[in-house]
Amino acid sequence: MSVRLPAEWEPVEAVLMAWPHGGTDWAYMLDDVRSCYARIIEAIASYAKVILVGPEAPGEEYMPKGTLRANIKFVEVPTNDTWTRDYGPLVTVDENGDFIINDFKFNGWGLKFASDRDNLVTSNLVSRGFFNGVRTNRLGFVLEGGSIESDGHGTLLTTEECLMSPNRNGDMNRGQIEEYLRRAFGLERVLWLSEGALEGDDTDGHIDTLVRLAPPGDVIFYTGCHDTEDSHYECLQAMKKQLEELRTASGQPYHLIELPLPDAVYDPDDGTRLPATYANFLIVNGAVLLPVYGQPMKDLMAQMAIKAAMPDYDVIPIDCNALIRQHGSLHCATMQLPLNSVNIKSI
């Protein structure tokens, strides 16, 4: 039976997020990050439902007022951290329109961080009847949602640095990994990038920090760099050249749109550079939630680039300086769930 991994711009029922709590790495800046999450949640709630998981619900001060409140549901589930993009379900749809809840293994980005609770979130939700679909146990294969991009029509975009990391599926070579992905997602093509990385990125080069597919599927947003003094210059230029060589399924070049690399942002505590990127946006039901970083010129450039390529979409900037303190951004903190794939009444 054939299956398909929907593109992010297809209709969405809900977005899965995890509420920051005192047992996460956010403990030292909990108020700041919760305020950031509250802004993201309120923005999403105008376009889709928000499913929040965690051991404790948000306080009233973080919840939106009025009718948007009805679009937010909380489910008490133990979590290690908040990056649902990487441990939430990857939902495919088969030829009959039935949903498959793919539960991949999450191992803390290659055994870097604790992940025992996060790795059980999907099965926990399935056991409560949360999904309109059947769970497929894929815990023998390590895969994070932030490491792949789908056009919804059989093309997957990913990076070698992440998927071929020895601490993920180290017993498999590239050909074996690609064949597994083809079967799991019903793919016709897997496009691999071997260039591109951001300083401070704990994920080993997730695609969603660098390159994003956009509707109708032949558009690619990519993180660019023109400052020869920046440490990212050479690798991002090399990545651009690779993108210029890629072709769509019909054999045409992709329409490439550059997003600026934000000015360097440093951790105020240890001085390390943080992986600020505009590519880490979320598409949800006619809106693009764009992470911005208090850099008026570059923030505006990123908004204009997305709006020009996606004129029918609302582009909503959200300050994500708090999120990048833990080396992730807006897309990392969210996981879209396709329309009708969620049994809201079960919550």
Secondary structure, DSSP 4 states (H G I P E B T S, - for coil): --EE---TTS-EEEEEEE---TTSTTGGGHHHHHHHHHHHHHHHHTTSEEEEEESSPPPGGGSPPGGGGGGEEEEE---S-S-HHHHS-EEEEETTS-EEEEEEE--HHHHTS--TTGGGHHHHHHHTT-BSEEEEEEEEEE--GGGEEE-SSSEEEEEHHHHT-HHHHTTS-HHHHHHHHHHHHT-SEEEEE-----TT-TTSS-GGGTEEEETTTTEEEEE----TTSTTHHHHHHHHHHHHH-B-TTSPBPEEEEEPPPPPEE-TTT-PEE---TT--EEETTEEEEEE-S-HHHHHHHHHHHHHH-TTSEEEEEE-TTGGGGT--TGGG-EEEETT-B-GGG-
